Amino acid sequence: MTKQEFIEKMTKLGYSEPQALNQIFVAADPDSLTGAPYNVVERSAGEFVIYEPDGRGGYSLAMVALGRPFLGRSLEDAYSYVHNEIAEARRIYGVRR
């Protein structure tokens, strides 16, 4: 999913464009993380991970099925993961993440 597709899908969930863009921060390295819900870092060439605030002032890796950390091959994979996580949370809990 491209950045523009991400924005379009997020607006269908009720987010404005700025709100959608505030969900993801693309960081240069793990030392550059922000308070954004999802911080994407290219760990090595073609390997992207996502860090989420852990509620204790730090960050933890975003997890997928079976407790494995998200490992994407592109930034587009990260946008898809974040959209799916937010859409699923809204479906289950009826709230924004």
N, CA, C and O atoms as a printed pandas DataFrame, in Angstrom:
     atom_number atom_name residue_name chain_id  residue_number  x_coord  y_coord  z_coord
0              1         N          MET        A               1    0.853   -1.168    0.000
1              2        CA          MET        A               1    0.000    0.000    0.000
2              3         C          MET        A               1    0.902    1.235    0.000
3              4         O          MET        A               1    1.807    1.357    0.825
4              5         N          THR        A               2    0.645    2.129   -0.919
5              6        CA          THR        A               2    1.424    3.365   -0.973
6              7         C          THR        A               2    0.948    4.325    0.111
7              8         O          THR        A               2   -0.083    4.107    0.746
8              9         N          LYS        A               3    1.710    5.379    0.307
9             10        CA          LYS        A               3    1.333    6.392    1.290
10            11         C          LYS        A               3   -0.023    6.995    0.938
11            12         O          LYS        A               3   -0.857    7.194    1.822
12            13         N          GLN        A               4   -0.254    7.288   -0.342
13            14        CA          GLN        A               4   -1.527    7.879   -0.754
14            15         C          GLN        A               4   -2.682    6.901   -0.542
15            16         O          GLN        A               4   -3.755    7.308   -0.098
16            17         N          GLU        A               5   -2.484    5.636   -0.846
17            18        CA          GLU        A               5   -3.520    4.627   -0.599
18            19         C          GLU        A               5   -3.810    4.526    0.896
19            20         O          GLU        A               5   -4.963    4.378    1.300
20            21         N          PHE        A               6   -2.765    4.605    1.712
21            22        CA          PHE        A               6   -2.933    4.579    3.162
22            23         C          PHE        A               6   -3.830    5.730    3.605
23            24         O          PHE        A               6   -4.770    5.529    4.373
24            25         N          ILE        A               7   -3.539    6.929    3.122
25            26        CA          ILE        A               7   -4.340    8.103    3.488
26            27         C          ILE        A               7   -5.787    7.906    3.068
27            28         O          ILE        A               7   -6.701    8.180    3.847
28            29         N          GLU        A               8   -6.007    7.434    1.847
29            30        CA          GLU        A               8   -7.370    7.222    1.352
30            31         C          GLU        A               8   -8.120    6.205    2.207
31            32         O          GLU        A               8   -9.282    6.422    2.551
32            33         N          LYS        A               9   -7.471    5.106    2.548
33            34        CA          LYS        A               9   -8.133    4.083    3.370
34            35         C          LYS        A               9   -8.396    4.583    4.786
35            36         O          LYS        A               9   -9.418    4.255    5.387
36            37         N          MET        A              10   -7.469    5.376    5.312
37            38        CA          MET        A              10   -7.660    5.912    6.659
38            39         C          MET        A              10   -8.798    6.929    6.689
39            40         O          MET        A              10   -9.516    7.012    7.685
40            41         N          THR        A              11   -8.975    7.701    5.624
41            42        CA          THR        A              11  -10.091    8.652    5.597
42            43         C          THR        A              11  -11.418    7.902    5.581
43            44         O          THR        A              11  -12.417    8.403    6.095
44            45         N          LYS        A              12  -11.438    6.716    5.000
45            46        CA          LYS        A              12  -12.657    5.894    5.037
46            47         C          LYS        A              12  -12.959    5.408    6.455
47            48         O          LYS        A              12  -14.100    5.072    6.772
48            49         N          LEU        A              13  -11.933    5.372    7.301
49            50        CA          LEU        A              13  -12.124    4.990    8.707
50            51         C          LEU        A              13  -12.459    6.193    9.583
51            52         O          LEU        A              13  -12.668    6.049   10.788
52            53         N          GLY        A              14  -12.510    7.386    8.976
53            54        CA          GLY        A              14  -12.879    8.572    9.734
54            55         C          GLY        A              14  -11.729    9.491   10.102
55            56         O          GLY        A              14  -11.936   10.478   10.809
56            57         N          TYR        A              15  -10.539    9.196    9.649
57            58        CA          TYR        A              15   -9.378   10.033    9.930
58            59         C          TYR        A              15   -9.257   11.132    8.879
59            60         O          TYR        A              15   -9.569   10.907    7.710
60            61         N          SER        A              16   -8.811   12.310    9.285
61            62        CA          SER        A              16   -8.452   13.344    8.317
62            63         C          SER        A              16   -7.061   12.988    7.784
63            64         O          SER        A              16   -6.387   12.117    8.334
64            65         N          GLU        A              17   -6.639   13.652    6.730
65            66        CA          GLU        A              17   -5.303   13.372    6.195
66            67         C          GLU        A              17   -4.212   13.631    7.235
67            68         O          GLU        A              17   -3.330   12.789    7.403
68            69         N          PRO        A              18   -4.241   14.775    7.945
69            70        CA          PRO        A              18   -3.206   14.975    8.979
70            71         C          PRO        A              18   -3.259   13.919   10.084
71            72         O          PRO        A              18   -2.215   13.480   10.568
72            73         N          GLN        A              19   -4.457   13.509   10.486
73            74        CA          GLN        A              19   -4.569   12.470   11.518
74            75         C          GLN        A              19   -3.986   11.155   11.024
75            76         O          GLN        A              19   -3.302   10.454   11.770
76            77         N          ALA        A              20   -4.254   10.824    9.776
77            78        CA          ALA        A              20   -3.716    9.585    9.206
78            79         C          ALA        A              20   -2.194    9.632    9.177
79            80         O          ALA        A              20   -1.529    8.671    9.564
80            81         N          LEU        A              21   -1.648   10.747    8.719
81            82        CA          LEU        A              21   -0.193   10.873    8.638
82            83         C          LEU        A              21    0.463   10.878   10.010
83            84         O          LEU        A              21    1.619   10.473   10.136
84            85         N          ASN        A              22   -0.241   11.322   11.034
85            86        CA          ASN        A              22    0.306   11.331   12.395
86            87         C          ASN        A              22    0.393    9.941   13.011
87            88         O          ASN        A              22    1.018    9.773   14.058
88            89         N          GLN        A              23   -0.218    8.948   12.387
89            90        CA          GLN        A              23   -0.164    7.589   12.918
90            91         C          GLN        A              23    1.193    6.937   12.689
91            92         O          GLN        A              23    1.597    6.048   13.440
92            93         N          ILE        A              24    1.899    7.382   11.645
93            94        CA          ILE        A              24    3.166    6.755   11.258
94            95         C          ILE        A              24    4.279    7.791   11.234
95            96         O          ILE        A              24    4.112    8.896   10.718
96            97         N          PHE        A              25    5.417    7.411   11.804
97            98        CA          PHE        A              25    6.626    8.219   11.684
98            99         C          PHE        A              25    7.697    7.318   11.099
99           100         O          PHE        A              25    7.962    6.238   11.627
100          101         N          VAL        A              26    8.314    7.756   10.012
101          102        CA          VAL        A              26    9.404    6.997    9.411
102          103         C          VAL        A              26   10.703    7.551    9.994
103          104         O          VAL        A              26   11.104    8.677    9.698
104          105         N          ALA        A              27   11.342    6.744   10.819
105          106        CA          ALA        A              27   12.544    7.171   11.539
106          107         C          ALA        A              27   13.804    6.708   10.814
107          108         O          ALA        A              27   13.820    5.660   10.169
108          109         N          ALA        A              28   14.841    7.498   10.932
109          110        CA          ALA        A              28   16.120    7.145   10.317
110          111         C          ALA        A              28   16.767    5.948   11.018
111          112         O          ALA        A              28   17.450    5.143   10.385
112          113         N          ASP        A              29   16.545    5.843   12.325
113          114        CA          ASP        A              29   17.126    4.756   13.111
114          115         C          ASP        A              29   16.353    4.637   14.423
115          116         O          ASP        A              29   15.554    5.517   14.743
116          117         N          PRO        A              30   16.574    3.573   15.184
117          118        CA          PRO        A              30   15.833    3.389   16.437
118          119         C          PRO        A              30   16.061    4.487   17.473
119          120         O          PRO        A              30   15.277    4.608   18.415
120          121         N          ASP        A              31   17.105    5.282   17.323
121          122        CA          ASP        A              31   17.348    6.387   18.257
122          123         C          ASP        A              31   16.525    7.617   17.924
123          124         O          ASP        A              31   16.532    8.587   18.682
124          125         N          SER        A              32   15.811    7.596   16.797
125          126        CA          SER        A              32   15.051    8.759   16.331
126          127         C          SER        A              32   13.545    8.577   16.468
127          128         O          SER        A              32   12.786    9.277   15.798
128          129         N          LEU        A              33   13.095    7.665   17.307
129          130        CA          LEU        A              33   11.669    7.380   17.434
130          131         C          LEU        A              33   10.946    8.546   18.089
131          132         O          LEU        A              33   11.530    9.307   18.860
132          133         N          THR        A              34    9.659    8.671   17.766
133          134        CA          THR        A              34    8.825    9.731   18.332
134          135         C          THR        A              34    7.672    9.103   19.096
135          136         O          THR        A              34    7.619    7.884   19.261
136          137         N          GLY        A              35    6.770    9.919   19.552
137          138        CA          GLY        A              35    5.592    9.427   20.255
138          139         C          GLY        A              35    4.491    8.959   19.324
139          140         O          GLY        A              35    3.387    8.662   19.779
140          141         N          ALA        A              36    4.768    8.887   18.025
141          142        CA          ALA        A              36    3.755    8.406   17.080
142          143         C          ALA        A              36    3.369    6.975   17.434
143          144         O          ALA        A              36    4.194    6.217   17.945
144          145         N          PRO        A              37    2.122    6.601   17.167
145          146        CA          PRO        A              37    1.708    5.233   17.481
146          147         C          PRO        A              37    2.545    4.161   16.778
147          148         O          PRO        A              37    2.749    3.077   17.324
148          149         N          TYR        A              38    3.027    4.459   15.573
149          150        CA          TYR        A              38    3.810    3.494   14.802
150          151         C          TYR        A              38    5.051    4.189   14.247
151          152         O          TYR        A              38    4.942    5.151   13.486
152          153         N          ASN        A              39    6.215    3.705   14.627
153          154        CA          ASN        A              39    7.494    4.249   14.169
154          155         C          ASN        A              39    8.161    3.207   13.280
155          156         O          ASN        A              39    8.525    2.128   13.747
156          157         N          VAL        A              40    8.318    3.526   12.006
157          158        CA          VAL        A              40    8.877    2.597   11.033
158          159         C          VAL        A              40   10.368    2.882   10.873
159          160         O          VAL        A              40   10.776    4.030   10.695
160          161         N          VAL        A              41   11.175    1.821   10.938
161          162        CA          VAL        A              41   12.623    1.954   10.790
162          163         C          VAL        A              41   13.100    0.906    9.792
163          164         O          VAL        A              41   12.734   -0.266    9.874
164          165         N          GLU        A              42   13.926    1.353    8.845
165          166        CA          GLU        A              42   14.558    0.390    7.944
166          167         C          GLU        A              42   15.766   -0.175    8.680
167          168         O          GLU        A              42   16.778    0.503    8.858
168          169         N          ARG        A              43   15.642   -1.417    9.099
169          170        CA          ARG        A              43   16.685   -2.055    9.909
170          171         C          ARG        A              43   17.923   -2.376    9.076
171          172         O          ARG        A              43   19.053   -2.169    9.518
172          173         N          SER        A              44   17.702   -2.868    7.898
173          174        CA          SER        A              44   18.771   -3.111    6.929
174          175         C          SER        A              44   18.130   -3.003    5.556
175          176         O          SER        A              44   16.912   -2.861    5.450
176          177         N          ALA        A              45   18.918   -3.067    4.527
177          178        CA          ALA        A              45   18.383   -2.892    3.173
178          179         C          ALA        A              45   17.231   -3.864    2.924
179          180         O          ALA        A              45   17.420   -5.079    2.894
180          181         N          GLY        A              46   16.044   -3.308    2.748
181          182        CA          GLY        A              46   14.885   -4.135    2.440
182          183         C          GLY        A              46   14.231   -4.809    3.626
183          184         O          GLY        A              46   13.405   -5.702    3.434
184          185         N          GLU        A              47   14.568   -4.416    4.852
185          186        CA          GLU        A              47   13.928   -4.962    6.051
186          187         C          GLU        A              47   13.434   -3.821    6.922
187          188         O          GLU        A              47   14.222   -3.031    7.440
188          189         N          PHE        A              48   12.126   -3.747    7.074
189          190        CA          PHE        A              48   11.509   -2.689    7.862
190          191         C          PHE        A              48   10.865   -3.281    9.103
191          192         O          PHE        A              48   10.199   -4.314    9.036
192          193         N          VAL        A              49   11.067   -2.622   10.238
193          194        CA          VAL        A              49   10.412   -3.001   11.485
194          195         C          VAL        A              49    9.595   -1.811   11.967
195          196         O          VAL        A              49    9.815   -0.675   11.546
196          197         N          ILE        A              50    8.646   -2.092   12.859
197          198        CA          ILE        A              50    7.802   -1.043   13.422
198          199         C          ILE        A              50    7.932   -1.095   14.938
199          200         O          ILE        A              50    7.803   -2.155   15.551
200          201         N          TYR        A              51    8.188    0.064   15.527
201          202        CA          TYR        A              51    8.234    0.198   16.978
202          203         C          TYR        A              51    6.994    0.951   17.438
203          204         O          TYR        A              51    6.566    1.917   16.807
204          205         N          GLU        A              52    6.423    0.489   18.551
205          206        CA          GLU        A              52    5.261    1.139   19.152
206          207         C          GLU        A              52    5.631    1.581   20.566
207          208         O          GLU        A              52    6.402    0.898   21.241
208          209         N          PRO        A              53    5.089    2.722   21.029
209          210        CA          PRO        A              53    5.316    3.099   22.427
210          211         C          PRO        A              53    4.824    1.975   23.342
211          212         O          PRO        A              53    3.749    1.417   23.121
212          213         N          ASP        A              54    5.606    1.648   24.364
213          214        CA          ASP        A              54    5.234    0.528   25.232
214          215         C          ASP        A              54    4.487    0.949   26.491
215          216         O          ASP        A              54    4.162    0.105   27.327
216          217         N          GLY        A              55    4.206    2.257   26.637
217          218        CA          GLY        A              55    3.468    2.719   27.803
218          219         C          GLY        A              55    4.333    2.953   29.029
219          220         O          GLY        A              55    3.836    3.376   30.073
220          221         N          ARG        A              56    5.621    2.681   28.907
221          222        CA          ARG        A              56    6.546    2.866   30.035
222          223         C          ARG        A              56    7.672    3.828   29.666
223          224         O          ARG        A              56    8.716    3.848   30.318
224          225         N          GLY        A              57    7.459    4.618   28.631
225          226        CA          GLY        A              57    8.484    5.558   28.196
226          227         C          GLY        A              57    9.471    4.981   27.206
227          228         O          GLY        A              57   10.442    5.643   26.841
228          229         N          GLY        A              58    9.241    3.769   26.771
229          230        CA          GLY        A              58   10.126    3.125   25.798
230          231         C          GLY        A              58    9.338    2.665   24.584
231          232         O          GLY        A              58    8.222    3.124   24.341
232          233         N          TYR        A              59    9.921    1.767   23.838
233          234        CA          TYR        A              59    9.292    1.250   22.624
234          235         C          TYR        A              59    9.471   -0.252   22.558
235          236         O          TYR        A              59   10.434   -0.804   23.090
236          237         N          SER        A              60    8.526   -0.903   21.895
237          238        CA          SER        A              60    8.653   -2.330   21.650
238          239         C          SER        A              60    8.317   -2.591   20.193
239          240         O          SER        A              60    7.643   -1.792   19.544
240          241         N          LEU        A              61    8.793   -3.713   19.691
241          242        CA          LEU        A              61    8.512   -4.066   18.308
242          243         C          LEU        A              61    7.040   -4.419   18.143
243          244         O          LEU        A              61    6.446   -5.067   19.005
244          245         N          ALA        A              62    6.464   -3.991   17.040
245          246        CA          ALA        A              62    5.085   -4.363   16.722
246          247         C          ALA        A              62    5.062   -5.854   16.405
247          248         O          ALA        A              62    5.923   -6.360   15.686
248          249         N          MET        A              63    4.079   -6.542   16.944
249          250        CA          MET        A              63    4.011   -7.990   16.782
250          251         C          MET        A              63    2.926   -8.400   15.791
251          252         O          MET        A              63    1.903   -7.731   15.645
252          253         N          VAL        A              64    3.177   -9.506   15.121
253          254        CA          VAL        A              64    2.196  -10.103   14.219
254          255         C          VAL        A              64    1.836  -11.472   14.774
255          256         O          VAL        A              64    2.103  -11.757   15.942
256          257         N          ALA        A              65    1.246  -12.303   13.968
257          258        CA          ALA        A              65    0.788  -13.623   14.405
258          259         C          ALA        A              65    1.901  -14.409   15.102
259          260         O          ALA        A              65    3.074  -14.320   14.738
260          261         N          LEU        A              66    1.506  -15.160   16.090
261          262        CA          LEU        A              66    2.393  -16.038   16.846
262          263         C          LEU        A              66    3.487  -15.289   17.597
263          264         O          LEU        A              66    4.536  -15.857   17.902
264          265         N          GLY        A              67    3.242  -14.013   17.896
265          266        CA          GLY        A              67    4.184  -13.245   18.690
266          267         C          GLY        A              67    5.481  -12.884   17.999
267          268         O          GLY        A              67    6.466  -12.545   18.656
268          269         N          ARG        A              68    5.488  -12.952   16.695
269          270        CA          ARG        A              68    6.688  -12.577   15.947
270          271         C          ARG        A              68    6.644  -11.093   15.626
271          272         O          ARG        A              68    5.568  -10.542   15.396
272          273         N          PRO        A              69    7.805  -10.436   15.608
273          274        CA          PRO        A              69    7.801   -9.014   15.255
274          275         C          PRO        A              69    7.499   -8.816   13.774
275          276         O          PRO        A              69    7.857   -9.637   12.929
276          277         N          PHE        A              70    6.830   -7.706   13.487
277          278        CA          PHE        A              70    6.579   -7.341   12.095
278          279         C          PHE        A              70    7.922   -7.163   11.396
279          280         O          PHE        A              70    8.820   -6.504   11.920
280          281         N          LEU        A              71    8.052   -7.747   10.227
281          282        CA          LEU        A              71    9.242   -7.572    9.405
282          283         C          LEU        A              71    8.778   -7.408    7.971
283          284         O          LEU        A              71    8.433   -8.382    7.303
284          285         N          GLY        A              72    8.770   -6.165    7.502
285          286        CA          GLY        A              72    8.313   -5.884    6.149
286          287         C          GLY        A              72    9.472   -5.764    5.189
287          288         O          GLY        A              72   10.612   -5.527    5.588
288          289         N          ARG        A              73    9.165   -5.930    3.931
289          290        CA          ARG        A              73   10.192   -5.815    2.896
290          291         C          ARG        A              73   10.199   -4.438    2.240
291          292         O          ARG        A              73   11.073   -4.127    1.431
292          293         N          SER        A              74    9.203   -3.613    2.603
293          294        CA          SER        A              74    9.115   -2.275    2.014
294          295         C          SER        A              74    8.336   -1.363    2.952
295          296         O          SER        A              74    7.676   -1.820    3.885
296          297         N          LEU        A              75    8.426   -0.087    2.687
297          298        CA          LEU        A              75    7.639    0.883    3.441
298          299         C          LEU        A              75    6.154    0.648    3.189
299          300         O          LEU        A              75    5.326    0.869    4.072
300          301         N          GLU        A              76    5.824    0.201    1.984
301          302        CA          GLU        A              76    4.432   -0.097    1.653
302          303         C          GLU        A              76    3.880   -1.212    2.538
303          304         O          GLU        A              76    2.712   -1.172    2.924
304          305         N          ASP        A              77    4.707   -2.208    2.863
305          306        CA          ASP        A              77    4.283   -3.265    3.794
306          307         C          ASP        A              77    3.935   -2.664    5.153
307          308         O          ASP        A              77    2.967   -3.077    5.793
308          309         N          ALA        A              78    4.722   -1.695    5.587
309          310        CA          ALA        A              78    4.473   -1.047    6.880
310          311         C          ALA        A              78    3.156   -0.284    6.855
311          312         O          ALA        A              78    2.383   -0.361    7.810
312          313         N          TYR        A              79    2.887    0.451    5.778
313          314        CA          TYR        A              79    1.616    1.168    5.670
314          315         C          TYR        A              79    0.442    0.187    5.719
315          316         O          TYR        A              79   -0.564    0.460    6.374
316          317         N          SER        A              80    0.563   -0.944    5.034
317          318        CA          SER        A              80   -0.510   -1.950    5.052
318          319         C          SER        A              80   -0.722   -2.501    6.455
319          320         O          SER        A              80   -1.859   -2.641    6.905
320          321         N          TYR        A              81    0.378   -2.816    7.150
321          322        CA          TYR        A              81    0.281   -3.348    8.508
322          323         C          TYR        A              81   -0.439   -2.364    9.423
323          324         O          TYR        A              81   -1.349   -2.743   10.161
324          325         N          VAL        A              82   -0.028   -1.096    9.372
325          326        CA          VAL        A              82   -0.624   -0.091   10.253
326          327         C          VAL        A              82   -2.102    0.078    9.947
327          328         O          VAL        A              82   -2.917    0.129   10.869
328          329         N          HIS        A              83   -2.462    0.164    8.687
329          330        CA          HIS        A              83   -3.881    0.296    8.340
330          331         C          HIS        A              83   -4.671   -0.895    8.868
331          332         O          HIS        A              83   -5.730   -0.720    9.471
332          333         N          ASN        A              84   -4.166   -2.101    8.646
333          334        CA          ASN        A              84   -4.881   -3.297    9.094
334          335         C          ASN        A              84   -5.024   -3.334   10.612
335          336         O          ASN        A              84   -6.071   -3.732   11.121
336          337         N          GLU        A              85   -3.989   -2.926   11.339
337          338        CA          GLU        A              85   -4.061   -2.889   12.801
338          339         C          GLU        A              85   -5.126   -1.904   13.278
339          340         O          GLU        A              85   -5.915   -2.218   14.169
340          341         N          ILE        A              86   -5.142   -0.724   12.686
341          342        CA          ILE        A              86   -6.109    0.296   13.089
342          343         C          ILE        A              86   -7.521   -0.127   12.712
343          344         O          ILE        A              86   -8.446    0.024   13.510
344          345         N          ALA        A              87   -7.695   -0.655   11.506
345          346        CA          ALA        A              87   -9.021   -1.102   11.066
346          347         C          ALA        A              87   -9.542   -2.218   11.973
347          348         O          ALA        A              87  -10.720   -2.232   12.329
348          349         N          GLU        A              88   -8.672   -3.143   12.342
349          350        CA          GLU        A              88   -9.078   -4.252   13.216
350          351         C          GLU        A              88   -9.437   -3.748   14.611
351          352         O          GLU        A              88  -10.425   -4.195   15.194
352          353         N          ALA        A              89   -8.649   -2.827   15.149
353          354        CA          ALA        A              89   -8.954   -2.269   16.473
354          355         C          ALA        A              89  -10.292   -1.544   16.450
355          356         O          ALA        A              89  -11.080   -1.666   17.388
356          357         N          ARG        A              90  -10.551   -0.804   15.403
357          358        CA          ARG        A              90  -11.835   -0.098   15.297
358          359         C          ARG        A              90  -12.990   -1.091   15.185
359          360         O          ARG        A              90  -14.062   -0.874   15.750
360          361         N          ARG        A              91  -12.762   -2.178   14.453
361          362        CA          ARG        A              91  -13.816   -3.182   14.293
362          363         C          ARG        A              91  -14.120   -3.854   15.628
363          364         O          ARG        A              91  -15.284   -4.038   15.986
364          365         N          ILE        A              92  -13.087   -4.215   16.352
365          366        CA          ILE        A              92  -13.266   -4.938   17.612
366          367         C          ILE        A              92  -13.750   -4.022   18.731
367          368         O          ILE        A              92  -14.708   -4.343   19.435
368          369         N          TYR        A              93  -13.086   -2.890   18.889
369          370        CA          TYR        A              93  -13.346   -2.028   20.038
370          371         C          TYR        A              93  -14.184   -0.806   19.724
371          372         O          TYR        A              93  -14.706   -0.157   20.631
372          373         N          GLY        A              94  -14.316   -0.490   18.452
373          374        CA          GLY        A              94  -15.087    0.683   18.074
374          375         C          GLY        A              94  -14.418    1.987   18.452
375          376         O          GLY        A              94  -15.086    3.009   18.608
376          377         N          VAL        A              95  -13.106    1.959   18.601
377          378        CA          VAL        A              95  -12.369    3.173   18.962
378          379         C          VAL        A              95  -11.167    3.326   18.055
379          380         O          VAL        A              95  -10.717    2.374   17.417
380          381         N          ARG        A              96  -10.656    4.556   18.011
381          382        CA          ARG        A              96   -9.420    4.806   17.271
382          383         C          ARG        A              96   -8.245    4.377   18.113
383          384         O          ARG        A              96   -8.284    4.418   19.343
384          385         N          ARG        A              97   -7.235    3.979   17.449
385          386        CA          ARG        A              97   -6.022    3.580   18.141
386          387         C          ARG        A              97   -5.023    4.678   18.125
387          388         O          ARG        A              97   -3.928    4.524   18.665
